[in-house]
Amino acid sequence: MLNGLEVFTTVVVGMLVGVEFAVAFVINPILRALPDDSYQLGRAHGGRMLGAVMPFWYIGSLALVAICAAAGGDHVDTGLAVTSGAMLALSVVMSVALLVPINNRSKTWTPENRPADWREQSDRWDRYHYGRVAVLVAAFALLVSALV
């Protein structure tokens, strides 16, 4: 049973990290290459779509890592698992404090109502997101190390 939980946790957290990595290094650069209106509309749509799913995915990932740390016994390196969980918790705090406020504004923008500094706000979100991706990659590496 524990082995199945570890595999499930690794897949869920790994997919979260993969999606956030792809947003930073694939999706947003593709959108950035489009004309301004298309770029902004694409980001607004992505913000609405991922903004609806990610809170559950982040909290679910954190809960799964906590369960693995608590239930792992001698099989799991509890210190690494707890550190991974702490980094996931940090990513949640970063999200709520830094990224969500920008996302909540930008997901409602259209070419007709966007503020004059919409690009600067999008660039700020990207910078915060790069930091969050770094935290997530480290958390995932620690999780995998804890479970092998």
JONORDA-V471208 format. One line per field, one symbol per residue. psi: psi as a letter, one per 30 degrees, with the letter a starting at -180 (. if undefined). A space follows every 50 residues. Layout:
BEGIN
psi: ???
END
This chain:
BEGIN
psi: eeeeeeeeeeeeeeeeeeeeeeeefdeeeeefflleeeeeeeeeeeeeee ffeeeeeeeeeeeeeeeeeeffbffkjeeeeeeeeeeeeeeeeeeeeeee eeeeefffklffgklfgeeeeeeeeeeeeeeeeeeeeeeeeeeeeff.
END
